[in-house]
Amino acid sequence: MQRESRLAEMELMYVYALRCKAMPCGSGSPFFTLLLEYIDLFHDKFDVLDDLRPYLLLLSSADVIHVRDMFRDRVKQAEIRELEPISLVKADGNYAIGSHLNQTVEQDFDK
C-alpha cells in the first residue's frame, strides 16, 4: 500500500512537471527527493528500476547518475547486511549477471 502511494505521488508530480515547464525536478527538488526516498524504501524489490525509468526522463544526466549510484549503494549495503557475496561490476560499470552466483559456486568448490 505504501509503495503504491509513493508511485501515485511520483506520477502526480511527473504529470505536473510535464505540464508546468518551470517546475524544478533536479537535485534538491521535492520530485528528486521523492525518487531517493522510493529507492531507500523499496530498493530490495525486483522491479524498482522499471518503476523509476519513466520519471528519470525529467532529470539531467548528472542527476540520473546520482540516482543510479544511490541505487547501487543500497543494493551493495543489502548484500553486505545479508552476508551475500557482492556482485561483480564489469568495466562498463554494469553488474555482471549472475556474478554473485559464480562466487558462491567457486567458494563451495574451495571448501
Secondary structure, DSSP 8 states (H G I E B T S, - for coil): -HHHHHHHHHHHHHHHHHH-TTS--STTSHHHHHHHHHHHHHTTSTTHHHHHGGGGGGS-HHHHHHHHHHHHHHHHHHHHHTT-----B-TTSSB-TTHHHHHHHHHHHH-
